[in-house]
Amino acid sequence: MLNNYYHATAKVAFEADRLDGGQSVDVAIIGGGITGVSAALHLAERGVSVALLEAHEIGWGASGRNGGQALPGFGASMHKIHQLVGADAAKQLWDMSVEAVDLLHAQIARFDIPADPVRGYLHAAIKPRHVRDLKLEQEELASYGAPVGRLLEGAELRARLDSPRYLAALEDNISGHIHPYNYTLGLARAAQAAGAKLYARAKVSHVAQGETLTLRAGGHDIRAKYLLVAGGAYLGGLLAGIAGYIMPVGTYIMATEPRADVAALIPGNEAVADLNFVLDYFRRSPDDRMLFGGRVSYSTLPPPSLGAAMLRRAARVFPRLADARVEYVWGGNVDITVNRAPHFGRLAANILFAHGFSGHGLALTGLAGKLAAEAIAGQAGRFDVFARIPHARFPGGRALRMPALLLATSWFRLRDLL
Ligand SMILES: Cc1cc2nc3c(=O)[nH]c(=O)nc-3n(C[C@H](O)[C@H](O)[C@H](O)COP(=O)(O)OP(=O)(O)OC[C@H]3O[C@@H](n4cnc5c(N)ncnc54)[C@H](O)[C@@H]3O)c2cc1C
């Protein structure tokens, strides 16, 4: 993972449980990211017994590494979602994605999580095509009832985002940013307090299906009536029924040293992302660093000289950062689906899964865990709106996923250059 700023600035004291024997529970959960931890919390609050099994530490995966940008919507545009599920379900999905952002902020407040929440976002346009896209997106989101943000241009834009790179930016007061690792650990602490067991260093190596499920982890058998699979991009081939729907793709972030000039670059402290397919996303940290994300690796291996490469990208946006010292650089895998829409469903009547957030899951994962808890408790309606989104496997199965994705993405990368 290289050197993760969030781990260096973790503020939540959380100690995972130790798995030292077999046990029987109502619900087992694979994965200690936000999806799994949120499900554990909501299930435990309903009085359900829960054993969450995490291969590494809680928050080890994407949830403890991401850009911290909490947005409504999905990896796929609402236009695409509409095409996939029709108008009514698209409206329900949009509303739930906004609920996900509200849930994130409500949970931070309710559990007093030191996650430094900030509301405010700028969607930035690099080229005239992006400005047109922003206007179209603005109209489309307004049709879902989203508040219409202002399009900032010229001097007004430069006063809010001191970069020569952008032609325009759309204001968005729903989205914002947080410290994602503290948020994950804060939810984990709340889940534990509600009675859930959260086991770290407990990799699930086998799942035997049946009316009672048996999971093998750390040399022990965990028996459960239900299973939620929330392994994100890190699940690998554990469950063949869902493996081919996800492609893990590496993405990277760096944090500069704290600098006196960083605050003036984004004086309103918004999070920012551009509209490229391989996008730049960035924000200030509370200790005046620039946290700058971008680049992808389809092999999931970190590109060489990552820190220097990330700084060059940041200096294209903010030339005065060219001499900044990079103090942290890290990365993680996002769980991409073919259509970039999230992938929820069931492998059997008692096995649910929620993954495929396609780089857009910080807020939605919290709601995904809650919806999975609702479904397990017998109220599956909202989970099933997500489960209706159709998905395809990456063509050619697991071995050929990468070439297929490269082919599919090369056209979009080419478009980034135009
Ligand atoms: C670098 C980066 C930047 C990102 N930036 C943003 C952003 O700014 N905004 C946004 O909305 N989204 C962003 N994302 C995406 C977002 O972080 C994810 O969508 C979200 O965190 C996924 O959460 P999760 O709980 O589903 O999975 P994860 O947090 O990845 O957790 C899955 C966990 O499952 C565990 N696991 C897997 N297999 C097993 C097994 N067999 N046994 C036990 N445990 C297992 C893994 O160890 C892992 O800890 C980013 C992702 C990355 C990597």
The ligand as an ORCA input file, in Angstrom:
! r2SCAN-3c Opt
* xyz 0 1
  C      -7.638      4.959     -4.222
  C      -9.156      4.971     -4.219
  C      -9.827      6.182     -4.302
  C     -11.223      6.196     -4.251
  N     -11.854      7.408     -4.179
  C     -13.191      7.443     -3.987
  C     -13.843      8.685     -3.763
  O     -13.204      9.733     -3.625
  N     -15.202      8.683     -3.650
  C     -15.931      7.524     -3.728
  O     -17.172      7.586     -3.648
  N     -15.327      6.317     -3.880
  C     -13.983      6.255     -3.993
  N     -13.359      5.043     -4.114
  C     -14.183      3.826     -4.051
  C     -14.603      3.479     -2.609
  O     -13.487      3.566     -1.759
  C     -15.181      2.055     -2.584
  O     -16.300      2.014     -3.469
  C     -15.652      1.603     -1.225
  O     -14.734      1.895     -0.215
  C     -15.892      0.087     -1.251
  O     -16.163     -0.361      0.046
  P     -16.389     -1.896      0.318
  O     -16.715     -2.026      1.763
  O     -17.410     -2.426     -0.635
  O     -15.010     -2.590     -0.055
  P     -13.569     -2.481      0.652
  O     -13.445     -1.246      1.478
  O     -12.556     -2.688     -0.404
  O     -13.567     -3.683      1.658
  C     -13.575     -5.010      1.235
  C     -12.849     -5.825      2.298
  O     -13.113     -7.213      2.070
  C     -11.997     -7.932      2.518
  N     -12.038     -9.255      1.928
  C     -12.007     -9.601      0.606
  N     -12.028    -10.932      0.475
  C     -12.087    -11.471      1.730
  C     -12.115    -12.797      2.258
  N     -12.064    -13.877      1.444
  N     -12.188    -12.971      3.601
  C     -12.236    -11.895      4.434
  N     -12.169    -10.617      3.990
  C     -12.093    -10.408      2.657
  C     -10.813     -7.088      2.052
  O      -9.655     -7.371      2.816
  C     -11.342     -5.660      2.264
  O     -10.883     -5.082      3.472
  C     -11.972      4.989     -4.190
  C     -11.284      3.764     -4.134
  C      -9.899      3.751     -4.137
  C      -9.184      2.442     -4.063
*
